[in-house]
């Protein structure tokens, strides 16, 4: 697995977490832990196993049968310091999640120096936790009412350093869709459209906008309803001549690679004008029925 793929996928699906829990056995009354996590649908267990192998077997994979999810977690401080931090320092995140990583790294290094065992160190860690992800929980706010969040780094003008980063990011946030819709202009009464899109929270608007120039196709759309930014490519020639060759050269891993494979099959049917025949249209519908959320 390409290192940049791991970073791209983490920008999409990873989470850097600080866990603070009460522990009366400790002199300061609180235990501090760091955790690197990726949680996916159980269909992507193999992908998590591949990521774990990339990280040399560090961490553990667990399943939640009630939610149909699998989670990969690294919570050992030694593994965080010796495996996770060296990777993301060498292959940095470029979404706003990179700011979470920098705060996470700071706490891990404080823990390496045993500073989390002091009241001064604990207060600083809580201030960092207040700026990480979704901030402090209600319980932590009640326990540390005077906490002032530290300032987060703002990632501006993101630069995609490797096409493998985009393959990883697409494996997490991308979608290969097929739209079959009624059209009186078509002899069969239906048209087929290939859609490639990548959706991300609008705090990463600049990153998603940059995909238009990076891939030399598509457009950026903003969704106020979902507070997200969307890269969208619907032009068949762009999908066939640019998107498909890109991801054939820079592999996507996981279940989404199967969606991409089916998407390519439909693209070939369209290229050969098969979608203009009833047989070809039926074949496209059959392939489509087993893609994305419908895939078993």
DOFI-149462 format. One record per residue (C-alpha): x, y, z. Coordinates in steps of 0.1 Angstrom, whole numbers, padded with zeros to 4 digits, always signed. Layout:
BEGIN
XYZ
...
// end
This chain:
BEGIN
+0000+0000+0000
+0013+0034-0010
+0022+0057+0020
+0004+0087+0004
-0027+0065+0000
-0028+0060+0038
-0025+0097+0044
-0052+0105+0019
-0075+0079+0034
-0068+0093+0069
-0077+0128+0057
-0110+0113+0047
-0118+0087+0074
-0092+0089+0102
-0096+0104+0136
-0070+0117+0162
-0085+0115+0196
-0075+0125+0232
-0092+0105+0259
-0095+0120+0294
-0111+0099+0320
-0113+0102+0358
-0089+0079+0377
-0087+0083+0415
-0056+0060+0415
-0036+0088+0399
-0024+0118+0419
-0040+0143+0395
-0072+0123+0393
-0072+0120+0355
-0059+0096+0330
-0048+0108+0296
-0046+0086+0265
-0041+0092+0228
-0059+0072+0201
-0056+0070+0163
-0088+0055+0149
-0104+0046+0116
-0140+0032+0116
-0157+0018+0085
-0185-0005+0074
-0177-0041+0080
-0175-0046+0042
-0142-0028+0044
-0125-0051+0070
-0099-0061+0044
-0090-0025+0039
-0084-0019+0076
-0063-0051+0077
-0042-0038+0049
-0037-0005+0067
-0027-0023+0099
-0001-0043+0079
+0012-0011+0065
+0017+0001+0101
+0036-0030+0109
+0008-0048+0127
+0004-0019+0153
-0030-0015+0170
-0061-0037+0170
-0091-0042+0149
-0125-0047+0165
-0160-0051+0153
-0194-0038+0164
-0221-0062+0151
-0250-0040+0162
-0237-0012+0140
-0221-0033+0112
-0188-0015+0117
-0152-0024+0121
-0127-0001+0138
-0089+0001+0137
-0073+0017+0168
-0038+0024+0179
-0038+0035+0216
-0003+0025+0227
+0018+0057+0233
+0049+0038+0221
+0032+0029+0188
+0018+0064+0184
+0053+0079+0189
+0072+0053+0168
+0047+0044+0141
+0020+0070+0136
+0038+0103+0141
+0068+0093+0119
+0044+0084+0091
+0023+0116+0092
+0053+0138+0096
+0068+0124+0064
+0035+0121+0045
+0015+0150+0060
-0023+0155+0060
-0035+0184+0039
-0072+0188+0050
-0081+0206+0081
-0078+0173+0099
-0041+0181+0097
-0047+0206+0125
-0061+0179+0147
-0030+0158+0140
-0007+0186+0151
-0025+0190+0184
-0026+0153+0189
+0012+0151+0182
+0018+0178+0208
+0000+0159+0235
+0018+0126+0226
+0051+0143+0230
+0040+0159+0263
+0031+0124+0275
+0065+0111+0264
+0080+0137+0288
+0055+0126+0315
+0040+0161+0316
+0005+0146+0317
+0011+0135+0353
+0013+0172+0364
-0016+0196+0370
+0000+0222+0347
+0004+0196+0320
-0031+0183+0324
-0045+0219+0321
-0026+0224+0289
-0038+0191+0275
-0075+0200+0283
-0070+0233+0265
-0057+0213+0235
-0085+0189+0237
-0109+0218+0236
-0097+0227+0201
-0095+0191+0188
-0123+0176+0167
-0157+0186+0183
-0142+0201+0215
-0149+0192+0251
-0177+0170+0262
-0202+0184+0287
-0185+0164+0315
-0151+0179+0307
-0166+0214+0305
-0181+0209+0339
-0148+0195+0353
-0126+0222+0337
-0149+0253+0335
-0122+0279+0330
-0105+0262+0300
-0094+0284+0271
-0090+0265+0238
-0056+0267+0221
-0054+0282+0187
-0058+0258+0158
-0036+0259+0127
-0055+0269+0096
-0045+0248+0065
-0046+0272+0036
-0037+0266-0001
-0035+0228+0002
-0011+0211-0022
-0017+0175-0033
+0018+0161-0031
+0010+0127-0047
-0018+0112-0069
-0019+0084-0044
-0031+0108-0018
-0061+0115-0040
-0067+0078-0045
-0068+0073-0007
-0090+0104-0002
-0114+0091-0029
-0115+0057-0013
-0129+0075+0018
-0150+0104+0004
-0154+0097-0033
-0185+0082-0051
-0188+0065-0085
-0224+0069-0094
-0247+0060-0123
-0278+0079-0131
-0305+0064-0153
-0333+0089-0159
-0363+0094-0181
-0357+0114-0213
-0382+0119-0241
-0353+0128-0264
-0340+0093-0262
-0354+0065-0284
-0357+0042-0253
-0371+0070-0232
-0341+0069-0208
-0306+0084-0206
-0275+0072-0187
-0251+0095-0169
-0218+0087-0151
-0211+0108-0121
-0179+0111-0101
-0180+0132-0070
-0160+0139-0038
-0178+0155-0009
-0162+0171+0022
-0172+0196+0049
-0170+0231+0036
-0141+0239+0060
-0121+0222+0033
-0136+0242+0005
-0102+0252-0009
-0090+0216-0010
-0121+0204-0029
-0119+0234-0053
-0083+0225-0061
-0094+0192-0075
-0109+0210-0106
-0074+0221-0117
-0056+0190-0104
-0078+0167-0124
-0084+0192-0152
-0121+0186-0152
-0153+0188-0132
-0166+0217-0111
-0171+0228-0075
-0205+0230-0060
-0214+0243-0025
-0242+0227-0005
-0256+0251+0021
-0281+0225+0033
-0253+0200+0043
-0225+0226+0049
-0204+0207+0024
-0183+0213-0008
-0186+0189-0037
-0163+0182-0066
-0185+0169-0094
-0177+0155-0128
-0206+0145-0151
-0192+0150-0186
-0188+0116-0201
-0156+0124-0220
-0139+0137-0189
-0149+0107-0168
-0138+0083-0196
-0106+0101-0207
-0094+0116-0174
-0110+0100-0143
-0109+0064-0153
-0072+0064-0165
-0062+0083-0133
-0077+0057-0109
-0065+0028-0131
-0030+0041-0127
-0034+0051-0090
-0053+0022-0073
-0082+0026-0050
-0084-0001-0022
-0114-0014-0004
-0150-0019-0014
-0150+0013-0034
-0125-0002-0058
-0154-0026-0068
-0177+0003-0074
-0150+0018-0096
-0147-0014-0115
-0184-0016-0122
-0185+0021-0131
-0158+0014-0157
-0179-0015-0171
-0208+0008-0176
-0185+0034-0192
-0174+0009-0217
-0210+0000-0225
-0218+0037-0231
-0186+0041-0252
-0198+0014-0275
-0233+0030-0276
-0248-0001-0259
-0269+0022-0236
-0289+0031-0267
-0302-0005-0269
-0326-0022-0246
-0301-0050-0239
-0274-0026-0230
-0297-0005-0208
-0308-0036-0189
-0272-0046-0184
-0264-0011-0170
-0293-0013-0147
-0283-0047-0135
-0247-0036-0128
-0260-0004-0111
-0283-0024-0088
-0253-0039-0070
-0232-0008-0066
-0225+0014-0037
-0249+0009-0008
-0266-0020-0026
-0233-0040-0027
-0235-0070-0005
// end
